[in-house]
Amino acid sequence: MVRISYDPDADILYVELRDEKEADVISIGDAEVLVDGEGRPVAIEIWNASKHGLKEIITDASVIE
């Protein structure tokens, strides 16, 4: 199950894709993709989320923890 959380103070949107331990981080601009030991995505962090057109997701309480 995908879980989404948002930290308004840091303006970071966190999308957990799988409940696995991260082994590495791939940085891509204002985002980080956390991957497991086999390189499969575990989670995504998006910094400055409100500035990247994600305002609708951030403010939709039905999907944010």
PDB file of N, CA, C, O and CB in Angstrom:
ATOM      1  N   MET A   1       0.835  -1.177   0.000  1.00  0.00           N
ATOM      2  CA  MET A   1       0.000   0.000   0.000  1.00  0.00           C
ATOM      3  C   MET A   1       0.886   1.248   0.000  1.00  0.00           C
ATOM      4  O   MET A   1       1.835   1.338   0.778  1.00  0.00           O
ATOM      5  CB  MET A   1      -0.953  -0.006   1.215  1.00  0.00           C
ATOM      6  N   VAL A   2       0.583   2.176  -0.845  1.00  0.00           N
ATOM      7  CA  VAL A   2       1.319   3.431  -0.924  1.00  0.00           C
ATOM      8  C   VAL A   2       0.836   4.352   0.187  1.00  0.00           C
ATOM      9  O   VAL A   2      -0.365   4.521   0.398  1.00  0.00           O
ATOM     10  CB  VAL A   2       1.142   4.101  -2.318  1.00  0.00           C
ATOM     11  N   ARG A   3       1.801   4.948   0.898  1.00  0.00           N
ATOM     12  CA  ARG A   3       1.475   5.922   1.942  1.00  0.00           C
ATOM     13  C   ARG A   3       2.122   7.248   1.579  1.00  0.00           C
ATOM     14  O   ARG A   3       3.275   7.300   1.151  1.00  0.00           O
ATOM     15  CB  ARG A   3       1.953   5.433   3.349  1.00  0.00           C
ATOM     16  N   ILE A   4       1.359   8.312   1.757  1.00  0.00           N
ATOM     17  CA  ILE A   4       1.838   9.649   1.443  1.00  0.00           C
ATOM     18  C   ILE A   4       1.772  10.497   2.699  1.00  0.00           C
ATOM     19  O   ILE A   4       0.764  10.506   3.407  1.00  0.00           O
ATOM     20  CB  ILE A   4       1.012  10.288   0.298  1.00  0.00           C
ATOM     21  N   SER A   5       2.861  11.211   2.969  1.00  0.00           N
ATOM     22  CA  SER A   5       2.848  12.153   4.090  1.00  0.00           C
ATOM     23  C   SER A   5       3.489  13.448   3.629  1.00  0.00           C
ATOM     24  O   SER A   5       4.244  13.476   2.657  1.00  0.00           O
ATOM     25  CB  SER A   5       3.594  11.573   5.338  1.00  0.00           C
ATOM     26  N   TYR A   6       3.174  14.523   4.345  1.00  0.00           N
ATOM     27  CA  TYR A   6       3.691  15.837   3.982  1.00  0.00           C
ATOM     28  C   TYR A   6       4.107  16.576   5.238  1.00  0.00           C
ATOM     29  O   TYR A   6       3.361  16.626   6.216  1.00  0.00           O
ATOM     30  CB  TYR A   6       2.642  16.651   3.192  1.00  0.00           C
ATOM     31  N   ASP A   7       5.285  17.142   5.209  1.00  0.00           N
ATOM     32  CA  ASP A   7       5.799  17.968   6.298  1.00  0.00           C
ATOM     33  C   ASP A   7       5.720  19.424   5.828  1.00  0.00           C
ATOM     34  O   ASP A   7       6.558  19.865   5.041  1.00  0.00           O
ATOM     35  CB  ASP A   7       7.284  17.559   6.696  1.00  0.00           C
ATOM     36  N   PRO A   8       4.718  20.172   6.307  1.00  0.00           N
ATOM     37  CA  PRO A   8       4.561  21.544   5.828  1.00  0.00           C
ATOM     38  C   PRO A   8       5.700  22.477   6.240  1.00  0.00           C
ATOM     39  O   PRO A   8       5.998  23.434   5.526  1.00  0.00           O
ATOM     40  CB  PRO A   8       3.267  22.099   6.328  1.00  0.00           C
ATOM     41  N   ASP A   9       6.334  22.214   7.371  1.00  0.00           N
ATOM     42  CA  ASP A   9       7.447  23.067   7.809  1.00  0.00           C
ATOM     43  C   ASP A   9       8.647  22.936   6.870  1.00  0.00           C
ATOM     44  O   ASP A   9       9.300  23.927   6.542  1.00  0.00           O
ATOM     45  CB  ASP A   9       7.863  22.707   9.246  1.00  0.00           C
ATOM     46  N   ALA A  10       8.928  21.721   6.446  1.00  0.00           N
ATOM     47  CA  ALA A  10      10.059  21.476   5.547  1.00  0.00           C
ATOM     48  C   ALA A  10       9.628  21.496   4.080  1.00  0.00           C
ATOM     49  O   ALA A  10      10.478  21.536   3.190  1.00  0.00           O
ATOM     50  CB  ALA A  10      10.715  20.133   5.877  1.00  0.00           C
ATOM     51  N   ASP A  11       8.314  21.469   3.817  1.00  0.00           N
ATOM     52  CA  ASP A  11       7.743  21.412   2.470  1.00  0.00           C
ATOM     53  C   ASP A  11       8.255  20.187   1.716  1.00  0.00           C
ATOM     54  O   ASP A  11       8.681  20.272   0.564  1.00  0.00           O
ATOM     55  CB  ASP A  11       8.078  22.695   1.687  1.00  0.00           C
ATOM     56  N   ILE A  12       8.201  19.031   2.411  1.00  0.00           N
ATOM     57  CA  ILE A  12       8.641  17.769   1.817  1.00  0.00           C
ATOM     58  C   ILE A  12       7.462  16.808   1.719  1.00  0.00           C
ATOM     59  O   ILE A  12       6.773  16.538   2.703  1.00  0.00           O
ATOM     60  CB  ILE A  12       9.790  17.137   2.647  1.00  0.00           C
ATOM     61  N   LEU A  13       7.248  16.301   0.514  1.00  0.00           N
ATOM     62  CA  LEU A  13       6.245  15.268   0.275  1.00  0.00           C
ATOM     63  C   LEU A  13       6.970  13.930   0.253  1.00  0.00           C
ATOM     64  O   LEU A  13       7.943  13.763  -0.483  1.00  0.00           O
ATOM     65  CB  LEU A  13       5.456  15.519  -1.067  1.00  0.00           C
ATOM     66  N   TYR A  14       6.501  12.972   1.058  1.00  0.00           N
ATOM     67  CA  TYR A  14       7.131  11.658   1.162  1.00  0.00           C
ATOM     68  C   TYR A  14       6.135  10.608   0.687  1.00  0.00           C
ATOM     69  O   TYR A  14       5.026  10.512   1.212  1.00  0.00           O
ATOM     70  CB  TYR A  14       7.600  11.365   2.627  1.00  0.00           C
ATOM     71  N   VAL A  15       6.531   9.834  -0.294  1.00  0.00           N
ATOM     72  CA  VAL A  15       5.682   8.778  -0.846  1.00  0.00           C
ATOM     73  C   VAL A  15       6.371   7.441  -0.591  1.00  0.00           C
ATOM     74  O   VAL A  15       7.400   7.130  -1.191  1.00  0.00           O
ATOM     75  CB  VAL A  15       5.416   8.996  -2.383  1.00  0.00           C
ATOM     76  N   GLU A  16       5.780   6.653   0.318  1.00  0.00           N
ATOM     77  CA  GLU A  16       6.333   5.328   0.604  1.00  0.00           C
ATOM     78  C   GLU A  16       5.669   4.328  -0.323  1.00  0.00           C
ATOM     79  O   GLU A  16       4.449   4.165  -0.307  1.00  0.00           O
ATOM     80  CB  GLU A  16       6.123   4.928   2.103  1.00  0.00           C
ATOM     81  N   LEU A  17       6.470   3.668  -1.120  1.00  0.00           N
ATOM     82  CA  LEU A  17       5.958   2.721  -2.109  1.00  0.00           C
ATOM     83  C   LEU A  17       5.868   1.297  -1.576  1.00  0.00           C
ATOM     84  O   LEU A  17       4.927   0.562  -1.876  1.00  0.00           O
ATOM     85  CB  LEU A  17       6.830   2.742  -3.334  1.00  0.00           C
ATOM     86  N   ARG A  18       6.863   0.923  -0.781  1.00  0.00           N
ATOM     87  CA  ARG A  18       6.914  -0.426  -0.215  1.00  0.00           C
ATOM     88  C   ARG A  18       7.497  -0.345   1.181  1.00  0.00           C
ATOM     89  O   ARG A  18       8.290   0.548   1.478  1.00  0.00           O
ATOM     90  CB  ARG A  18       7.753  -1.388  -1.110  1.00  0.00           C
ATOM     91  N   ASP A  19       7.112  -1.260   2.023  1.00  0.00           N
ATOM     92  CA  ASP A  19       7.609  -1.307   3.392  1.00  0.00           C
ATOM     93  C   ASP A  19       8.896  -2.132   3.433  1.00  0.00           C
ATOM     94  O   ASP A  19       8.922  -3.254   3.937  1.00  0.00           O
ATOM     95  CB  ASP A  19       6.539  -1.902   4.350  1.00  0.00           C
ATOM     96  N   GLU A  20       9.950  -1.547   2.893  1.00  0.00           N
ATOM     97  CA  GLU A  20      11.261  -2.205   2.821  1.00  0.00           C
ATOM     98  C   GLU A  20      12.315  -1.242   3.338  1.00  0.00           C
ATOM     99  O   GLU A  20      12.091  -0.033   3.388  1.00  0.00           O
ATOM    100  CB  GLU A  20      11.594  -2.661   1.360  1.00  0.00           C
ATOM    101  N   LYS A  21      13.452  -1.775   3.718  1.00  0.00           N
ATOM    102  CA  LYS A  21      14.575  -0.946   4.155  1.00  0.00           C
ATOM    103  C   LYS A  21      15.276  -0.348   2.945  1.00  0.00           C
ATOM    104  O   LYS A  21      15.439  -0.999   1.913  1.00  0.00           O
ATOM    105  CB  LYS A  21      15.571  -1.769   5.005  1.00  0.00           C
ATOM    106  N   GLU A  22      15.681   0.891   3.093  1.00  0.00           N
ATOM    107  CA  GLU A  22      16.431   1.533   2.019  1.00  0.00           C
ATOM    108  C   GLU A  22      17.906   1.163   2.125  1.00  0.00           C
ATOM    109  O   GLU A  22      18.450   1.038   3.222  1.00  0.00           O
ATOM    110  CB  GLU A  22      16.253   3.068   2.065  1.00  0.00           C
ATOM    111  N   ALA A  23      18.542   0.989   0.973  1.00  0.00           N
ATOM    112  CA  ALA A  23      19.960   0.658   0.944  1.00  0.00           C
ATOM    113  C   ALA A  23      20.769   1.779   0.304  1.00  0.00           C
ATOM    114  O   ALA A  23      21.975   1.889   0.523  1.00  0.00           O
ATOM    115  CB  ALA A  23      20.187  -0.651   0.191  1.00  0.00           C
ATOM    116  N   ASP A  24      20.093   2.614  -0.492  1.00  0.00           N
ATOM    117  CA  ASP A  24      20.802   3.672  -1.197  1.00  0.00           C
ATOM    118  C   ASP A  24      19.817   4.783  -1.534  1.00  0.00           C
ATOM    119  O   ASP A  24      18.601   4.601  -1.468  1.00  0.00           O
ATOM    120  CB  ASP A  24      21.490   3.128  -2.481  1.00  0.00           C
ATOM    121  N   VAL A  25      20.365   5.929  -1.893  1.00  0.00           N
ATOM    122  CA  VAL A  25      19.547   7.084  -2.253  1.00  0.00           C
ATOM    123  C   VAL A  25      20.052   7.632  -3.580  1.00  0.00           C
ATOM    124  O   VAL A  25      21.255   7.810  -3.773  1.00  0.00           O
ATOM    125  CB  VAL A  25      19.588   8.182  -1.139  1.00  0.00           C
ATOM    126  N   ILE A  26      19.128   7.896  -4.486  1.00  0.00           N
ATOM    127  CA  ILE A  26      19.451   8.508  -5.766  1.00  0.00           C
ATOM    128  C   ILE A  26      18.852   9.909  -5.757  1.00  0.00           C
ATOM    129  O   ILE A  26      17.635  10.059  -5.645  1.00  0.00           O
ATOM    130  CB  ILE A  26      18.911   7.652  -6.975  1.00  0.00           C
ATOM    131  N   SER A  27      19.684  10.928  -5.874  1.00  0.00           N
ATOM    132  CA  SER A  27      19.212  12.311  -5.883  1.00  0.00           C
ATOM    133  C   SER A  27      18.965  12.759  -7.314  1.00  0.00           C
ATOM    134  O   SER A  27      19.793  12.557  -8.202  1.00  0.00           O
ATOM    135  CB  SER A  27      20.227  13.247  -5.190  1.00  0.00           C
ATOM    136  N   ILE A  28      17.793  13.380  -7.515  1.00  0.00           N
ATOM    137  CA  ILE A  28      17.417  13.890  -8.828  1.00  0.00           C
ATOM    138  C   ILE A  28      16.799  15.268  -8.605  1.00  0.00           C
ATOM    139  O   ILE A  28      15.617  15.368  -8.276  1.00  0.00           O
ATOM    140  CB  ILE A  28      16.417  12.914  -9.577  1.00  0.00           C
ATOM    141  N   GLY A  29      17.570  16.309  -8.777  1.00  0.00           N
ATOM    142  CA  GLY A  29      17.067  17.663  -8.555  1.00  0.00           C
ATOM    143  C   GLY A  29      16.549  17.841  -7.134  1.00  0.00           C
ATOM    144  O   GLY A  29      17.285  17.629  -6.171  1.00  0.00           O
ATOM    145  N   ASP A  30      15.284  18.230  -7.002  1.00  0.00           N
ATOM    146  CA  ASP A  30      14.658  18.429  -5.699  1.00  0.00           C
ATOM    147  C   ASP A  30      13.991  17.157  -5.179  1.00  0.00           C
ATOM    148  O   ASP A  30      13.049  17.229  -4.389  1.00  0.00           O
ATOM    149  CB  ASP A  30      13.636  19.547  -5.781  1.00  0.00           C
ATOM    150  N   ALA A  31      14.466  16.011  -5.611  1.00  0.00           N
ATOM    151  CA  ALA A  31      13.866  14.752  -5.178  1.00  0.00           C
ATOM    152  C   ALA A  31      14.950  13.729  -4.853  1.00  0.00           C
ATOM    153  O   ALA A  31      16.081  13.807  -5.334  1.00  0.00           O
ATOM    154  CB  ALA A  31      12.920  14.202  -6.260  1.00  0.00           C
ATOM    155  N   GLU A  32      14.565  12.779  -4.027  1.00  0.00           N
ATOM    156  CA  GLU A  32      15.419  11.632  -3.737  1.00  0.00           C
ATOM    157  C   GLU A  32      14.587  10.378  -3.906  1.00  0.00           C
ATOM    158  O   GLU A  32      13.450  10.310  -3.439  1.00  0.00           O
ATOM    159  CB  GLU A  32      16.029  11.714  -2.302  1.00  0.00           C
ATOM    160  N   VAL A  33      15.147   9.397  -4.568  1.00  0.00           N
ATOM    161  CA  VAL A  33      14.514   8.088  -4.694  1.00  0.00           C
ATOM    162  C   VAL A  33      15.293   7.145  -3.794  1.00  0.00           C
ATOM    163  O   VAL A  33      16.485   6.918  -3.996  1.00  0.00           O
ATOM    164  CB  VAL A  33      14.489   7.580  -6.193  1.00  0.00           C
ATOM    165  N   LEU A  34      14.608   6.602  -2.803  1.00  0.00           N
ATOM    166  CA  LEU A  34      15.230   5.656  -1.884  1.00  0.00           C
ATOM    167  C   LEU A  34      15.019   4.261  -2.460  1.00  0.00           C
ATOM    168  O   LEU A  34      13.893   3.883  -2.784  1.00  0.00           O
ATOM    169  CB  LEU A  34      14.633   5.778  -0.427  1.00  0.00           C
ATOM    170  N   VAL A  35      16.106   3.495  -2.588  1.00  0.00           N
ATOM    171  CA  VAL A  35      16.029   2.182  -3.226  1.00  0.00           C
ATOM    172  C   VAL A  35      16.525   1.094  -2.283  1.00  0.00           C
ATOM    173  O   VAL A  35      17.294   1.352  -1.357  1.00  0.00           O
ATOM    174  CB  VAL A  35      16.843   2.167  -4.528  1.00  0.00           C
ATOM    175  N   ASP A  36      16.064  -0.135  -2.542  1.00  0.00           N
ATOM    176  CA  ASP A  36      16.520  -1.267  -1.734  1.00  0.00           C
ATOM    177  C   ASP A  36      17.839  -1.790  -2.291  1.00  0.00           C
ATOM    178  O   ASP A  36      18.407  -1.194  -3.206  1.00  0.00           O
ATOM    179  CB  ASP A  36      15.451  -2.396  -1.705  1.00  0.00           C
ATOM    180  N   GLY A  37      18.321  -2.882  -1.756  1.00  0.00           N
ATOM    181  CA  GLY A  37      19.596  -3.449  -2.161  1.00  0.00           C
ATOM    182  C   GLY A  37      19.667  -3.895  -3.604  1.00  0.00           C
ATOM    183  O   GLY A  37      20.756  -4.068  -4.152  1.00  0.00           O
ATOM    184  N   GLU A  38      18.504  -4.085  -4.228  1.00  0.00           N
ATOM    185  CA  GLU A  38      18.461  -4.503  -5.629  1.00  0.00           C
ATOM    186  C   GLU A  38      18.160  -3.341  -6.570  1.00  0.00           C
ATOM    187  O   GLU A  38      17.969  -3.532  -7.771  1.00  0.00           O
ATOM    188  CB  GLU A  38      17.422  -5.592  -5.814  1.00  0.00           C
ATOM    189  N   GLY A  39      18.119  -2.117  -5.998  1.00  0.00           N
ATOM    190  CA  GLY A  39      17.880  -0.934  -6.821  1.00  0.00           C
ATOM    191  C   GLY A  39      16.422  -0.627  -7.094  1.00  0.00           C
ATOM    192  O   GLY A  39      16.113   0.249  -7.902  1.00  0.00           O
ATOM    193  N   ARG A  40      15.515  -1.342  -6.425  1.00  0.00           N
ATOM    194  CA  ARG A  40      14.087  -1.097  -6.618  1.00  0.00           C
ATOM    195  C   ARG A  40      13.628   0.045  -5.713  1.00  0.00           C
ATOM    196  O   ARG A  40      14.010   0.090  -4.544  1.00  0.00           O
ATOM    197  CB  ARG A  40      13.266  -2.380  -6.332  1.00  0.00           C
ATOM    198  N   PRO A  41      12.814   0.969  -6.232  1.00  0.00           N
ATOM    199  CA  PRO A  41      12.341   2.089  -5.425  1.00  0.00           C
ATOM    200  C   PRO A  41      11.548   1.637  -4.200  1.00  0.00           C
ATOM    201  O   PRO A  41      10.686   0.762  -4.282  1.00  0.00           O
ATOM    202  CB  PRO A  41      11.491   3.004  -6.271  1.00  0.00           C
ATOM    203  N   VAL A  42      11.860   2.252  -3.076  1.00  0.00           N
ATOM    204  CA  VAL A  42      11.166   2.005  -1.813  1.00  0.00           C
ATOM    205  C   VAL A  42      10.302   3.214  -1.452  1.00  0.00           C
ATOM    206  O   VAL A  42       9.180   3.069  -0.967  1.00  0.00           O
ATOM    207  CB  VAL A  42      12.182   1.701  -0.678  1.00  0.00           C
ATOM    208  N   ALA A  43      10.846   4.411  -1.698  1.00  0.00           N
ATOM    209  CA  ALA A  43      10.138   5.646  -1.373  1.00  0.00           C
ATOM    210  C   ALA A  43      10.701   6.787  -2.208  1.00  0.00           C
ATOM    211  O   ALA A  43      11.782   6.692  -2.790  1.00  0.00           O
ATOM    212  CB  ALA A  43      10.248   5.970   0.139  1.00  0.00           C
ATOM    213  N   ILE A  44       9.922   7.877  -2.246  1.00  0.00           N
ATOM    214  CA  ILE A  44      10.341   9.083  -2.951  1.00  0.00           C
ATOM    215  C   ILE A  44      10.118  10.269  -2.026  1.00  0.00           C
ATOM    216  O   ILE A  44       9.051  10.402  -1.428  1.00  0.00           O
ATOM    217  CB  ILE A  44       9.563   9.261  -4.298  1.00  0.00           C
ATOM    218  N   GLU A  45      11.119  11.127  -1.908  1.00  0.00           N
ATOM    219  CA  GLU A  45      10.992  12.384  -1.177  1.00  0.00           C
ATOM    220  C   GLU A  45      11.072  13.514  -2.187  1.00  0.00           C
ATOM    221  O   GLU A  45      11.984  13.557  -3.013  1.00  0.00           O
ATOM    222  CB  GLU A  45      12.097  12.527  -0.073  1.00  0.00           C
ATOM    223  N   ILE A  46      10.110  14.432  -2.118  1.00  0.00           N
ATOM    224  CA  ILE A  46      10.119  15.590  -3.010  1.00  0.00           C
ATOM    225  C   ILE A  46      10.229  16.833  -2.152  1.00  0.00           C
ATOM    226  O   ILE A  46       9.326  17.141  -1.374  1.00  0.00           O
ATOM    227  CB  ILE A  46       8.840  15.637  -3.914  1.00  0.00           C
ATOM    228  N   TRP A  47      11.341  17.552  -2.292  1.00  0.00           N
ATOM    229  CA  TRP A  47      11.565  18.776  -1.536  1.00  0.00           C
ATOM    230  C   TRP A  47      10.910  19.936  -2.267  1.00  0.00           C
ATOM    231  O   TRP A  47      10.729  19.889  -3.484  1.00  0.00           O
ATOM    232  CB  TRP A  47      13.078  19.038  -1.330  1.00  0.00           C
ATOM    233  N   ASN A  48      10.555  20.981  -1.522  1.00  0.00           N
ATOM    234  CA  ASN A  48       9.879  22.146  -2.103  1.00  0.00           C
ATOM    235  C   ASN A  48       8.637  21.701  -2.873  1.00  0.00           C
ATOM    236  O   ASN A  48       8.350  22.202  -3.960  1.00  0.00           O
ATOM    237  CB  ASN A  48      10.840  22.930  -3.036  1.00  0.00           C
ATOM    238  N   ALA A  49       7.915  20.758  -2.293  1.00  0.00           N
ATOM    239  CA  ALA A  49       6.790  20.113  -2.975  1.00  0.00           C
ATOM    240  C   ALA A  49       5.731  21.101  -3.450  1.00  0.00           C
ATOM    241  O   ALA A  49       5.199  20.954  -4.550  1.00  0.00           O
ATOM    242  CB  ALA A  49       6.153  19.103  -2.059  1.00  0.00           C
ATOM    243  N   SER A  50       5.422  22.099  -2.640  1.00  0.00           N
ATOM    244  CA  SER A  50       4.377  23.041  -3.035  1.00  0.00           C
ATOM    245  C   SER A  50       4.804  23.894  -4.223  1.00  0.00           C
ATOM    246  O   SER A  50       3.960  24.468  -4.911  1.00  0.00           O
ATOM    247  CB  SER A  50       4.007  23.937  -1.864  1.00  0.00           C
ATOM    248  N   LYS A  51       6.095  23.980  -4.463  1.00  0.00           N
ATOM    249  CA  LYS A  51       6.600  24.772  -5.592  1.00  0.00           C
ATOM    250  C   LYS A  51       6.685  23.963  -6.890  1.00  0.00           C
ATOM    251  O   LYS A  51       7.005  24.508  -7.946  1.00  0.00           O
ATOM    252  CB  LYS A  51       7.971  25.332  -5.255  1.00  0.00           C
ATOM    253  N   HIS A  52       6.400  22.675  -6.807  1.00  0.00           N
ATOM    254  CA  HIS A  52       6.493  21.803  -7.977  1.00  0.00           C
ATOM    255  C   HIS A  52       5.119  21.354  -8.465  1.00  0.00           C
ATOM    256  O   HIS A  52       4.999  20.297  -9.083  1.00  0.00           O
ATOM    257  CB  HIS A  52       7.345  20.588  -7.654  1.00  0.00           C
ATOM    258  N   GLY A  53       4.089  22.143  -8.197  1.00  0.00           N
ATOM    259  CA  GLY A  53       2.759  21.825  -8.699  1.00  0.00           C
ATOM    260  C   GLY A  53       2.069  20.697  -7.967  1.00  0.00           C
ATOM    261  O   GLY A  53       1.152  20.081  -8.510  1.00  0.00           O
ATOM    262  N   LEU A  54       2.489  20.412  -6.743  1.00  0.00           N
ATOM    263  CA  LEU A  54       1.892  19.322  -5.990  1.00  0.00           C
ATOM    264  C   LEU A  54       0.924  19.827  -4.931  1.00  0.00           C
ATOM    265  O   LEU A  54       0.583  19.091  -4.005  1.00  0.00           O
ATOM    266  CB  LEU A  54       2.970  18.488  -5.344  1.00  0.00           C
ATOM    267  N   LYS A  55       0.480  21.062  -5.054  1.00  0.00           N
ATOM    268  CA  LYS A  55      -0.397  21.680  -4.059  1.00  0.00           C
ATOM    269  C   LYS A  55      -1.694  20.884  -3.876  1.00  0.00           C
ATOM    270  O   LYS A  55      -2.168  20.735  -2.750  1.00  0.00           O
ATOM    271  CB  LYS A  55      -0.721  23.121  -4.467  1.00  0.00           C
ATOM    272  N   GLU A  56      -2.269  20.374  -4.961  1.00  0.00           N
ATOM    273  CA  GLU A  56      -3.522  19.621  -4.861  1.00  0.00           C
ATOM    274  C   GLU A  56      -3.346  18.346  -4.054  1.00  0.00           C
ATOM    275  O   GLU A  56      -4.207  17.997  -3.246  1.00  0.00           O
ATOM    276  CB  GLU A  56      -4.050  19.284  -6.248  1.00  0.00           C
ATOM    277  N   ILE A  57      -2.237  17.646  -4.267  1.00  0.00           N
ATOM    278  CA  ILE A  57      -1.971  16.422  -3.517  1.00  0.00           C
ATOM    279  C   ILE A  57      -1.735  16.747  -2.054  1.00  0.00           C
ATOM    280  O   ILE A  57      -2.241  16.060  -1.166  1.00  0.00           O
ATOM    281  CB  ILE A  57      -0.762  15.675  -4.101  1.00  0.00           C
ATOM    282  N   ILE A  58      -0.963  17.797  -1.806  1.00  0.00           N
ATOM    283  CA  ILE A  58      -0.614  18.181  -0.439  1.00  0.00           C
ATOM    284  C   ILE A  58      -1.847  18.550   0.365  1.00  0.00           C
ATOM    285  O   ILE A  58      -1.935  18.199   1.542  1.00  0.00           O
ATOM    286  CB  ILE A  58       0.366  19.345  -0.448  1.00  0.00           C
ATOM    287  N   THR A  59      -2.795  19.245  -0.232  1.00  0.00           N
ATOM    288  CA  THR A  59      -3.965  19.731   0.502  1.00  0.00           C
ATOM    289  C   THR A  59      -5.124  18.745   0.514  1.00  0.00           C
ATOM    290  O   THR A  59      -6.122  18.993   1.192  1.00  0.00           O
ATOM    291  CB  THR A  59      -4.429  21.028  -0.088  1.00  0.00           C
ATOM    292  N   ASP A  60      -5.028  17.636  -0.211  1.00  0.00           N
ATOM    293  CA  ASP A  60      -6.094  16.637  -0.232  1.00  0.00           C
ATOM    294  C   ASP A  60      -5.923  15.710   0.967  1.00  0.00           C
ATOM    295  O   ASP A  60      -5.138  14.763   0.916  1.00  0.00           O
ATOM    296  CB  ASP A  60      -6.084  15.829  -1.569  1.00  0.00           C
ATOM    297  N   ALA A  61      -6.653  15.980   2.040  1.00  0.00           N
ATOM    298  CA  ALA A  61      -6.502  15.241   3.303  1.00  0.00           C
ATOM    299  C   ALA A  61      -6.822  13.768   3.166  1.00  0.00           C
ATOM    300  O   ALA A  61      -6.442  12.982   4.034  1.00  0.00           O
ATOM    301  CB  ALA A  61      -7.386  15.842   4.363  1.00  0.00           C
ATOM    302  N   SER A  62      -7.504  13.365   2.114  1.00  0.00           N
ATOM    303  CA  SER A  62      -7.865  11.959   1.964  1.00  0.00           C
ATOM    304  C   SER A  62      -6.668  11.078   1.623  1.00  0.00           C
ATOM    305  O   SER A  62      -6.734   9.861   1.799  1.00  0.00           O
ATOM    306  CB  SER A  62      -8.920  11.812   0.896  1.00  0.00           C
ATOM    307  N   VAL A  63      -5.577  11.668   1.138  1.00  0.00           N
ATOM    308  CA  VAL A  63      -4.418  10.851   0.782  1.00  0.00           C
ATOM    309  C   VAL A  63      -3.191  11.153   1.633  1.00  0.00           C
ATOM    310  O   VAL A  63      -2.182  10.456   1.526  1.00  0.00           O
ATOM    311  CB  VAL A  63      -4.082  11.052  -0.670  1.00  0.00           C
ATOM    312  N   ILE A  64      -3.258  12.156   2.454  1.00  0.00           N
ATOM    313  CA  ILE A  64      -2.103  12.554   3.251  1.00  0.00           C
ATOM    314  C   ILE A  64      -2.245  12.047   4.682  1.00  0.00           C
ATOM    315  O   ILE A  64      -3.308  12.162   5.291  1.00  0.00           O
ATOM    316  CB  ILE A  64      -1.938  14.084   3.239  1.00  0.00           C
ATOM    317  N   GLU A  65      -1.164  11.487   5.205  1.00  0.00           N
ATOM    318  CA  GLU A  65      -1.147  11.072   6.613  1.00  0.00           C
ATOM    319  C   GLU A  65      -0.649  12.227   7.446  1.00  0.00           C
ATOM    320  O   GLU A  65      -0.549  12.109   8.668  1.00  0.00           O
ATOM    321  CB  GLU A  65      -0.258   9.811   6.831  1.00  0.00           C
TER     322      GLU A  65
END
